[in-house]
């Protein structure tokens, strides 16, 4: 029976590498069959697939966490509006532009403005920031990660110069989505946002937490099928890490091992996708980001935010915010990438069309 299972799993890996597609039930089988040997085989195929497209290049994004105010009360998030212990902050327009100017000198050609759903950042305010950023650095890409907005809002921001938008779908299963979010948030609206962004012309990123509460192989299979069908330009996944001031404080964390396994699968599903080795990797494993790159990732996102606010943007416990996570230590990160055979490049890092 074990030999039959191994053979069937091998057949699934070959099919995925060749066809970039499996059925949901086949994804479930591949997820359930995870072990060290299968993970190693998937990683080798994923790395080869990535190198065929991007060689040994690793793209960097300068992350600027512009606000930890949020109107939402997501059950897993440390900056949820119901967390009255959070130390709130909001960067000014000049602070944001200063972070970008410093990042440009360090070699960053993509800036990611990330924040909670802070009503202060209206379309007028955010469009003004995006426009000034693009005027100051016309050779750079501006990525926004500011949550759910109306189609009209997304269009205004795109017209102001935003190139990309990151919005994790969190789960492609409506029932699972409802268990992670308050009742006023809906799976249907999250999906509406993603398809609006795609239709407007953004490079679009989705993603999910690995090991999130109530996640199952079946819900993960829905995530993989959604990624297969949506074909995002970027896909951010990372291990779920609990936060002590949320209802899920006692839930178990996700693992690096399962996350890199899924990273490799996503690379084989959509070969040109831009895959970050996220901060959460480095939070739960000192070598986490290297493991992500060695499983098929090709993006890292050092933090350009002012040092005095990095700790306050605490989506989960023990988030790293010093050392290599500091953009000023970009050289340290470059050294770490070179040690495993890769190099950071000064590039916008757009997705490559096959």
C-alpha positions in Angstrom: 0.0 0.0 0.0 2.8 2.4 0.9 4.5 1.7 -2.5 1.3 2.4 -4.3 0.8 5.7 -2.4 4.4 6.7 -3.3 3.9 5.9 -6.9 0.6 7.8 -7.1 2.3 10.8 -5.5 5.2 10.6 -8.0 2.6 10.6 -10.8 1.0 13.7 -9.3 4.3 15.6 -9.1 5.1 14.7 -12.7 1.6 15.8 -13.9 1.9 19.1 -12.0 5.3 19.9 -13.4 4.1 19.2 -16.9 0.5 20.4 -16.9 0.6 23.0 -14.1 -2.8 21.8 -13.0 -4.3 19.2 -10.7 -7.9 18.5 -9.6 -8.8 19.6 -6.1 -8.8 15.9 -5.0 -5.3 15.5 -6.4 -4.1 18.6 -4.5 -5.6 17.1 -1.3 -3.7 13.9 -2.0 -0.4 15.8 -2.6 -0.9 17.8 0.6 -1.7 14.7 2.6 1.3 12.9 1.2 3.8 15.5 2.4 7.1 14.1 3.7 10.8 15.1 3.5 11.5 13.1 0.4 8.5 14.4 -1.6 9.3 18.0 -0.3 12.9 17.7 -1.5 11.7 16.5 -5.0 9.2 19.3 -5.3 11.8 21.9 -4.2 14.3 20.7 -6.8 11.7 21.0 -9.6 10.5 24.3 -8.3 14.0 25.8 -8.2 14.7 24.5 -11.7 11.5 26.0 -12.9 12.3 29.4 -11.3 15.9 29.4 -12.5 14.7 28.7 -16.1 12.8 32.0 -15.9 14.7 34.2 -13.4 18.1 32.6 -13.2 19.6 33.2 -9.7 18.1 36.7 -9.3 16.2 37.6 -6.1 14.1 40.7 -6.2 13.8 43.1 -3.3 10.8 45.2 -2.3 11.2 48.1 0.1 8.4 47.6 2.6 7.0 50.8 4.2 4.4 50.1 6.9 2.4 53.3 6.7 -0.2 52.8 9.4 -1.3 50.2 12.0 -4.8 51.7 12.4 -7.4 49.3 11.0 -11.2 49.5 10.9 -11.5 45.7 10.6 -11.5 43.1 13.4 -10.0 40.0 11.8 -9.7 37.3 14.4 -6.1 36.5 13.6 -4.5 39.9 13.3 -2.6 41.9 16.0 -3.6 45.3 14.6 -7.4 44.4 14.6 -9.5 47.3 15.8 -10.6 45.3 18.8 -7.0 45.2 20.1 -6.9 48.1 22.5 -3.4 47.3 23.6 -1.9 48.1 20.2 0.3 51.2 20.1 -1.1 53.0 17.1 0.8 55.1 14.7 0.4 56.7 11.2 3.3 57.9 9.0 3.0 61.4 7.5 3.3 61.9 3.7 6.8 63.3 4.2 7.9 60.4 6.3 6.7 58.0 3.6 8.5 59.9 0.9 11.7 60.1 3.1 11.6 56.3 3.6 11.3 55.8 -0.2 14.2 58.3 -0.9 16.4 56.4 1.5 15.4 53.1 -0.1 16.2 54.3 -3.5 19.7 55.1 -2.5 20.0 51.6 -1.1 19.1 50.1 -4.4 15.3 49.5 -4.1 13.2 49.9 -7.2 9.9 48.7 -5.8 8.2 50.3 -2.8 5.4 48.5 -1.0 3.0 50.8 1.0 1.3 48.5 3.4 -1.2 49.3 6.2 -4.4 48.4 7.9 -7.6 49.7 6.5 -7.1 53.1 7.9 -9.9 55.6 6.9 -7.4 58.4 7.1 -5.8 57.2 3.9 -8.7 58.4 1.6 -8.4 58.3 -2.1 -7.3 61.9 -2.2 -4.5 61.4 0.4 -3.3 58.1 -1.0 -3.4 59.3 -4.6 -1.3 62.3 -3.6 1.3 60.1 -2.0 1.5 57.7 -5.0 1.7 60.6 -7.4 4.6 62.2 -5.6 6.4 58.9 -5.2 6.2 58.2 -9.0 7.3 61.8 -9.8 10.3 61.4 -7.5 11.2 57.9 -8.7 9.7 57.3 -12.2 11.8 54.2 -12.7 10.3 52.5 -9.7 7.2 50.4 -9.1 4.7 51.4 -6.4 2.8 48.5 -4.8 -0.1 49.1 -2.5 -1.4 46.7 0.2 -4.2 48.7 1.8 -7.0 46.1 2.0 -10.5 46.1 0.5 -11.6 49.3 -1.3 -14.2 50.1 -4.0 -13.6 49.6 -7.7 -13.6 53.4 -8.1 -11.0 53.7 -5.4 -8.7 51.1 -7.0 -9.1 52.9 -10.4 -8.2 56.3 -9.0 -5.1 54.8 -7.3 -4.1 53.1 -10.6 -4.5 56.3 -12.5 -2.3 58.1 -10.0 0.5 55.7 -10.7 0.1 52.6 -8.6 1.5 49.5 -10.4 0.7 46.6 -8.2 -1.7 45.7 -5.4 -1.3 43.0 -2.8 -4.5 41.6 -1.2 -4.3 38.2 0.4 -7.4 36.2 -0.3 -6.6 34.3 3.0 -8.7 31.3 2.0 -10.6 30.3 -1.1 -13.2 28.5 1.0 -16.2 30.7 2.0 -16.9 28.7 5.2 -13.3 28.9 6.3 -13.2 32.6 5.5 -16.2 33.2 7.8 -14.4 31.4 10.7 -11.4 33.8 10.3 -13.3 37.1 9.9 -16.1 39.1 11.6 -19.5 38.8 10.1 -19.4 42.3 8.4 -16.6 41.0 6.2 -17.4 38.7 3.3 -15.7 36.2 1.1 -17.6 37.5 -1.9 -16.3 41.1 -1.4 -12.7 39.9 -1.1 -13.0 38.0 -4.4 -14.7 41.0 -6.0 -11.7 43.2 -5.0 -9.2 40.8 -6.5 -11.1 40.5 -9.8 -11.6 44.3 -9.9 -7.9 44.9 -9.5 -7.1 42.4 -12.3 -9.7 44.0 -14.6 -8.3 47.6 -13.9 -4.8 46.6 -15.0 -2.8 46.1 -11.8 -0.2 43.4 -11.3 -2.2 41.6 -8.6 -1.0 39.6 -5.6 -3.1 37.2 -3.5 -2.0 34.7 -0.8 -2.9 32.9 2.4 -1.5 31.9 5.8 -0.3 28.3 6.1 -1.6 26.6 9.2 -4.3 29.2 9.9 -7.0 28.1 12.4 -9.4 25.6 11.0 -7.4 25.1 7.8 -7.6 21.6 6.3 -6.0 19.8 3.3 -9.4 20.4 1.6 -9.3 24.2 2.2 -5.7 24.3 1.1 -6.6 22.5 -2.1 -9.2 25.2 -2.8 -6.4 27.8 -2.3 -4.2 26.0 -4.8 -7.0 25.6 -7.3 -7.8 29.3 -7.0 -4.2 30.3 -7.6 -4.1 27.9 -10.6 -7.2 29.6 -12.1 -6.6 33.2 -11.1 -2.9 33.2 -12.1 -1.8 36.0 -9.8 1.3 38.0 -10.6 2.4 37.6 -7.0 1.5 35.2 -4.3 2.4 35.8 -0.7 2.2 32.8 1.7 3.8 32.5 5.1 3.3 30.4 8.2 0.5 31.5 10.5 1.9 33.0 13.7 -0.6 33.7 16.6 -0.8 37.1 18.3 -1.4 37.2 22.0 -4.1 39.9 21.8 -6.4 38.0 19.4 -9.1 35.3 19.9 -6.7 32.8 18.2 -3.9 33.5 20.7 -3.8 29.8 21.8 -4.0 28.3 18.3 -0.9 26.4 17.0 1.4 28.2 14.6 2.0 27.0 11.1 5.4 25.5 10.2 8.2 26.4 7.8 8.2 22.9 6.5 4.6 22.9 5.3 5.0 26.4 4.0 8.0 25.7 1.8 6.2 22.5 0.5 3.3 24.7 -0.6 5.7 27.3 -2.1 7.2 24.7 -4.3 3.7 23.5 -5.4 2.7 27.1 -6.3 5.9 27.6 -8.3 5.0 24.5 -10.4 1.3 25.6 -10.7 2.3 29.1 -12.1 6.0 29.1 -13.1 6.5 32.9 -13.6 4.7 34.0 -10.3 6.6 36.3 -8.0 6.9 34.4 -4.7 8.3 36.2 -1.6 10.1 34.5 1.3 8.1 36.5 3.8 9.0 38.0 7.1 7.0 35.3 8.9 9.5 32.7 7.6 12.3 34.5 9.4 10.2 35.0 12.5 9.8 31.3 13.3 13.1 30.1 11.8 16.4 32.0 11.6 17.0 30.3 8.2 13.4 30.6 7.1 13.9 33.0 4.2 16.8 31.0 2.9 14.6 27.9 3.0 11.9 29.8 1.1 14.3 30.8 -1.7 15.6 27.2 -1.8 12.0 26.0 -2.3 11.2 28.3 -5.2 10.7 31.8 -3.9 12.4 34.7 -5.6 11.4 37.9 -3.6 12.4 39.3 -0.2 10.9 42.4 1.4 13.2 44.2 3.9 11.6 46.9 6.0 12.1 50.5 5.1 9.8 51.8 7.8 11.2 54.2 10.5 12.9 52.1 13.2 10.7 53.5 16.0 7.5 52.1 14.4 8.5 48.7 13.1 7.7 46.9 16.3 4.3 48.6 16.4 3.2 47.0 13.1 2.7 43.7 15.0 0.4 41.5 12.9 1.7 38.5 14.9 3.9 37.9 17.9 7.7 38.2 17.8 7.9 39.7 14.3 11.5 40.4 13.4 12.3 44.0 13.1 16.1 44.3 13.5 19.2 42.9 11.9 18.7 41.7 8.3 15.0 42.8 8.4 16.4 46.4 8.5 16.7 47.8 5.0 19.9 49.6 6.1 21.4 46.1 6.4 20.6 45.2 2.8 24.2 44.1 2.4 23.7 41.5 5.1 20.8 40.1 3.3 22.7 40.1 0.0 25.5 38.2 1.8 23.0 35.6 3.0 21.5 35.1 -0.5 25.0 34.8 -2.0 25.9 32.1 0.6 23.1 29.9 -0.9 23.9 30.8 -4.5 21.7 33.7 -5.2 22.0 37.5 -5.6 19.9 40.5 -4.9 19.3 42.6 -8.0 18.5 46.3 -8.4 15.4 45.9 -10.5 11.7 46.6 -10.4 11.2 42.8 -10.5 8.2 42.6 -12.8 6.7 39.2 -13.6 8.1 37.7 -16.8 5.8 36.7 -19.5 6.4 33.2 -20.9 
